[in-house]
Every structure is written in C-alpha cells, then in structure tokens.
Amino acid sequence: MSETHHGARHVAIIMDGNGRWAKKRHLPRIAGHRAGVEAVRTIGRAAGDLGIEALTLYAFSSENWKRPEDEVSDLMGLLKRFIVSDIDEFAANDVRLKIIGDWHALAPDVVALIEDAIARTAHNRRTTLAVALNYGAQDELVRAAKAAAAEGEISAETIAAHLDTADMPPLDLLIRTSGEVRLSNFLLWQAAYAELYFTDRLWPDFKPADLKAALDHFAARERRFGGL
C-alpha cells in the first residue's frame, strides 16, 4: 500500500557520493557508480511504494563530460546495462521512464536504447522515473526560452510550458546526498519553491528509510510559496 500522507508528488535527488563511497572502501570509482545504480533501483521501487508520483534523478550533468574519459565510458556502459536489464521491471510495475536534458546528443547506441525504453513505458501511469542525462538547468532554461520566443511570447508561463519537466507535477522536494549543500545547476527553475533536504549519507548508502525520513521532514514543513 502506498503512503501519501507526506503530500510530496514530485521528488528530485542529486545522487552524490559514489566516488567517496568507493574511496572509503579502497575501491575504484566504477565500483561506487555500480553501487549507485543499485541504489537507483532500490529507491526507484521505494518511491512507488511511498506514493511518489514522479522521481527525478540527476544521473549525468553536462559538466560531467570533464571527468576522465575512462570514467565517462564506464558511466555510459552502466547506463546502457541499466536500461536493458530494468526495462521489463519498469513495464511490470507501471513505471514510465522519462529522460530530461540534451540526451539526443549522446552516442547513437545510447539514444536508440533510450528511445525504445521511452516508447515501451510511455503508457505507464503509477510512477514517472525521470533521469537527467547530459542535463544542465541553465541549458534547459535557454532551450525553453528559445522555444517560447519562437511561439511569440516569453513569460514565466511560456517558459514553464517548455521545460523538460513540463508534463510532470511541480517539484515539491529536492534531496542532495553526501553532505554537499548546493544545487549544482539542477532544476533551478523548478526548485524555486521546492523544499530542500540535505543529508550526509553517501548515495550508495541511501536507503528507503532515508527517503522516508526526508518525506517525513517535508511533511512537517509549512509551505508558504512566498506568502505570509
């Protein structure tokens, strides 16, 4: 049975700490990324059980291309394996996969896998899992403003209508793991009135109980949206 008393429809997570998790264990960084993928699976399942309608995960930023080439290659390999291995589970559990960011600029084989996964899950309704790939919020805002201008008017409403998340509920809660306290160019527009939650937990160690704790914290906050 889903738990919806927390009131959060859309939750986003900056999944930080894979590298530090691996370093603490004297493992290569790729081991941390693999553990991070397992956390994605666990938290993705928990989101549906906790009544979250949409979960957006910051997987690969437009700045991540600056990382060492072998690490980027490992991350892309993990992404492809995740899509191939988990698409049947998405379908079985009524999860819609959505990708935000400039993902069409990724390698053709990755784009083809993503397009197939999106098509196969397009009619699922229980939960939307949005994965940010080659994503940067400033780039998203530029793209949205250009699209709005092409239609004749730039306003808060027309920009919002062209954001990558336009078909998702408004962002309620943004979580960042690993103790860092910044947004790192993630969902800057959407986070305008979202509640922010920071935890020292490294992403591979982030469990459903941690997500539940964040939701309980959210439920206890009084949201005023700029009013008294």
N, C-alpha and C positions, 0 to 999 in steps of 0.2 A: 504494500500500500504506500502511495506517495505521501510525503509530508509537505504541506503547503502553508503551514501556519506562519512561516518566516516572511512570506509576501514577496520574495525575490523571484521575478520571472526570468530575468536575464543576468547571468553572472559571467564575468570575464576573469581570466587568470594569466598573469605574467609568470610563466613557468621558469623560475630562475634557480640556479644552484646545481645543475648537473655536473659541471666541471669541478666545483668544490666538493661535491659528494664523492666523485671518483678520486680526487687528490687525497681526501681524508683516508681513503682505503688503499692508497698507493696503487691505483688502477689507472689505465689510460682513459682519456676523456671520453672515448667512444663508449666505454663501459657505463659512464654516467648518463650518456644520451640513451643507451639501451634501457637503463633503469628508469629514465624519464618517460620513455614510451610505455613501459608497464604502468607507470603512474597515470598516464593519459587514459589507458584502458580502464583502470580501477576507478578513477574519478569520473570518467565518462559514464560508466554504469551507475555510479552512485548518484549522479546528477538527476537521472531519470527517476530513481527511487525516491529522491528528496523533493520531487515535484518541480524541478527547474525546467522551464520551457526551452531555454536557449543557453548554451555554454560556449563561450568564445575563448580559444586558447591561442596565446602568442607563441607560435612554433618557430618561425624563421623571419627575422626582420630584414628589411632592405639593407641594413648596416651589417648584417651577419656575413655578407659576401667578403668582408675584410678579414675574416678568420682564415687560418691556414687552409690551403687548398685541399689537403687530405681530410681535414675535419669537415669541410663543406661537402666533400664527396661522401663521407660516411653518413652525414645527416640526410642527404638526398637518398642514399641507399636505404636508410631506416624508414624514411617517408614512404618509399615505394613498397617496402615489405609490409608496412603498417596498413596501407590501403588494400593491398592484395589479400592479406591474411584476415582483415577485420570487416571487409565489406559484407560478407554473409551475415555476420553478427549484427551489423547496422540494420540490415534488411529484416532480420528476425525480430529485432527489438524496436522496430518502428522509429529508427533514428534517421533523421535527414542530415546528410553531410553537406556542408557549405564551406567554400573557400573564399576568404577575403584577402585583398592585396592584389598586386600585379602578378598573379600566378601564371598568366599566359606567357610571361617572359621566361619561365623555367624551361628546362630541357624538354624537347618534344615527347620523349617517352613518359616523362612525369606528367606533362599536360594531358596526354592521352589517357593515362590511368585516372587522373582526377576527373576528366570529363565523363568517363564511364561510371565512376563511383557516384558523381553528382546525379547522373541520369538514372542510375539504378535506385537511388534513395529519394528521388525528387518528391514522391507522393507520401513519404513517411511523415507522421504528424506528432508522435509522442514527445520527442526532443529534437532540437536542432543542435548539432555539433558543428560550430564554425571554427575552422582552423586558419589562422593568419599566416600566410606564406608570402615571402617577398613583400612584406607589408611594412608601411610606414604611415603614420597618421597624417603627417604633413603632405605626403604624396597623395593620400586619399582625399584630402581637402582640396588640393589643386585640381585633381580629376573631377571632383564633384562640382567645384565652382565653374570649371570649363564647360561641363555638361549643362549646368544651369544657365550659363551665359548663352550657350548655343540655342537654348529654347526661349531666350529673350529676357529673362529676369534673374537677377541674383538677389536672393533674400535668404533669411535663416530657413524658411520653409523649403525653398527650392534646393538649397544645398543639402539639407537633411534628406530630401527625397532622392538624392543621387549618391548618398553614402553607400559603402559596401554593405552596411547592416540595415539598409532602409526597410527590408522586409522582416526585420526581427523586432521583438519588443524593445522599448527603451532600456538602456543599461541601468541596472539597479546597484550592482555591487562589483567592484574591481578588487581582486586579490593579487598581491605580489608575494612570492615566497623568497626565502634566503636572506631576509634582513635588509635588503636594499629598499630605499624609500624614494622612489621616483617612478615616473610613468614611461620613460624610455620611448617616447614617440608612439604610444599605443592608445588608440581610441580617444584621442584628445577631445574631439567634439562630443562624442558620446558620453564621456566621463564628466561633463560639465556639472551635473548634479548627482552623479553616482556617489555612493558611499565607498570609501577606500579602506582597505583592510590589509595590513602588513604583518607578516609572520616571519620569524627566524627559521622556520622549517625549510630545509632544502627540498626542492621539488620532488626528487625520487622518494623522499620520506613523507610526502604529503598524503595523508590517508583520508578515507571518507569521514572519519571522526573530526579531522581538521576542517574539512569542508562544512560539516555540520556546526562546528564551533563558530566559523565565520558567518554562517547563516543566522545562528542564534544572536551573534553580536549585531548583525544587521537588523534583526527583528526588534532589538532593544533601542535602536536609534530613532530619534524623531526627525523625520524628513520634512523640511520647510520649503525647499525649492525657491529660496530667495525671499520668502515671506517671513512674517513675524512668528 
